[in-house]
Protein backbone atom coordinates (compact mmCIF):
# COMPACT_ATOMS: atom_id res chain seq x y z
CA UNK A 1 0.00 0.00 0.00
CA UNK A 2 1.46 3.37 -1.00
CA UNK A 3 0.90 6.71 0.65
CA UNK A 4 -1.17 9.16 -1.34
CA UNK A 5 0.46 12.57 -1.43
CA UNK A 6 -1.56 15.70 -1.98
CA UNK A 7 -0.50 17.51 -5.15
CA UNK A 8 -1.47 21.11 -5.64
CA UNK A 9 -1.74 22.38 -9.18
CA UNK A 10 -3.52 25.65 -8.44
CA UNK A 11 -2.38 28.01 -5.73
CA UNK A 12 -6.03 28.51 -4.78
CA UNK A 13 -6.11 24.86 -3.66
CA UNK A 14 -3.42 25.38 -1.03
CA UNK A 15 -4.57 25.37 2.61
CA UNK A 16 -4.26 28.67 4.52
CA UNK A 17 -1.88 27.01 7.00
CA UNK A 18 0.50 24.95 4.89
CA UNK A 19 2.82 22.21 6.07
CA UNK A 20 6.38 21.68 4.86
CA UNK A 21 4.99 18.79 2.82
CA UNK A 22 2.52 21.17 1.14
CA UNK A 23 5.39 23.52 0.23
CA UNK A 24 7.47 20.63 -1.12
CA UNK A 25 4.57 19.29 -3.18
CA UNK A 26 3.68 22.70 -4.60
CA UNK A 27 7.29 23.49 -5.54
CA UNK A 28 7.93 19.88 -6.59
CA UNK A 29 11.04 19.65 -4.46
CA UNK A 30 12.13 17.28 -1.73
CA UNK A 31 11.28 17.60 1.94
CA UNK A 32 14.86 18.53 2.89
CA UNK A 33 14.94 21.29 0.28
CA UNK A 34 11.61 22.58 1.58
CA UNK A 35 13.00 22.76 5.13
CA UNK A 36 16.07 24.60 3.81
CA UNK A 37 13.82 27.11 2.07
CA UNK A 38 11.84 27.56 5.27
CA UNK A 39 15.00 28.28 7.29
CA UNK A 40 15.92 31.16 4.95
CA UNK A 41 13.08 33.18 6.56
CA UNK A 42 11.76 34.43 3.23
CA UNK A 43 8.13 33.80 4.17
CA UNK A 44 6.23 33.70 7.45
CA UNK A 45 5.94 30.47 9.39
CA UNK A 46 5.31 29.39 12.96
CA UNK A 47 6.74 26.41 14.79
CA UNK A 48 4.25 24.40 16.83
CA UNK A 49 6.01 21.71 18.79
CA UNK A 50 8.08 19.84 16.22
CA UNK A 51 6.04 20.93 13.22
CA UNK A 52 5.87 24.07 11.12
CA UNK A 53 2.92 25.92 9.60
CA UNK A 54 3.50 28.29 6.73
CA UNK A 55 1.16 31.16 5.95
CA UNK A 56 -0.17 30.54 2.42
CA UNK A 57 -0.47 34.24 1.59
CA UNK A 58 3.08 34.99 2.71
CA UNK A 59 4.38 31.94 0.84
CA UNK A 60 2.59 32.95 -2.36
CA UNK A 61 3.91 36.52 -2.12
CA UNK A 62 7.41 35.05 -1.87
CA UNK A 63 6.70 32.65 -4.74
CA UNK A 64 5.50 35.54 -6.91
CA UNK A 65 8.65 37.51 -6.17
CA UNK A 66 7.52 39.95 -3.49
CA UNK A 67 9.72 40.71 -0.49
CA UNK A 68 8.39 39.12 2.73
CA UNK A 69 9.79 41.84 4.96
CA UNK A 70 7.86 44.61 3.20
CA UNK A 71 4.49 42.86 3.02
C-alpha positions as semicolon CSV with decimal commas, in nm:
position;residue;x (nm);y (nm);z (nm)
1;X;0,000;0,000;0,000
2;X;0,146;0,337;-0,100
3;X;0,090;0,671;0,065
4;X;-0,117;0,916;-0,134
5;X;0,046;1,257;-0,143
6;X;-0,156;1,570;-0,198
7;X;-0,050;1,751;-0,515
8;X;-0,147;2,111;-0,564
9;X;-0,174;2,238;-0,918
10;X;-0,352;2,565;-0,844
11;X;-0,238;2,801;-0,573
12;X;-0,603;2,851;-0,478
13;X;-0,611;2,486;-0,366
14;X;-0,342;2,538;-0,103
15;X;-0,457;2,537;0,261
16;X;-0,426;2,867;0,452
17;X;-0,188;2,701;0,700
18;X;0,050;2,495;0,489
19;X;0,282;2,221;0,607
20;X;0,638;2,168;0,486
21;X;0,499;1,879;0,282
22;X;0,252;2,117;0,114
23;X;0,539;2,352;0,023
24;X;0,747;2,063;-0,112
25;X;0,457;1,929;-0,318
26;X;0,368;2,270;-0,460
27;X;0,729;2,349;-0,554
28;X;0,793;1,988;-0,659
29;X;1,104;1,965;-0,446
30;X;1,213;1,728;-0,173
31;X;1,128;1,760;0,194
32;X;1,486;1,853;0,289
33;X;1,494;2,129;0,028
34;X;1,161;2,258;0,158
35;X;1,300;2,276;0,513
36;X;1,607;2,460;0,381
37;X;1,382;2,711;0,207
38;X;1,184;2,756;0,527
39;X;1,500;2,828;0,729
40;X;1,592;3,116;0,495
41;X;1,308;3,318;0,656
42;X;1,176;3,443;0,323
43;X;0,813;3,380;0,417
44;X;0,623;3,370;0,745
45;X;0,594;3,047;0,939
46;X;0,531;2,939;1,296
47;X;0,674;2,641;1,479
48;X;0,425;2,440;1,683
49;X;0,601;2,171;1,879
50;X;0,808;1,984;1,622
51;X;0,604;2,093;1,322
52;X;0,587;2,407;1,112
53;X;0,292;2,592;0,960
54;X;0,350;2,829;0,673
55;X;0,116;3,116;0,595
56;X;-0,017;3,054;0,242
57;X;-0,047;3,424;0,159
58;X;0,308;3,499;0,271
59;X;0,438;3,194;0,084
60;X;0,259;3,295;-0,236
61;X;0,391;3,652;-0,212
62;X;0,741;3,505;-0,187
63;X;0,670;3,265;-0,474
64;X;0,550;3,554;-0,691
65;X;0,865;3,751;-0,617
66;X;0,752;3,995;-0,349
67;X;0,972;4,071;-0,049
68;X;0,839;3,912;0,273
69;X;0,979;4,184;0,496
70;X;0,786;4,461;0,320
71;X;0,449;4,286;0,302
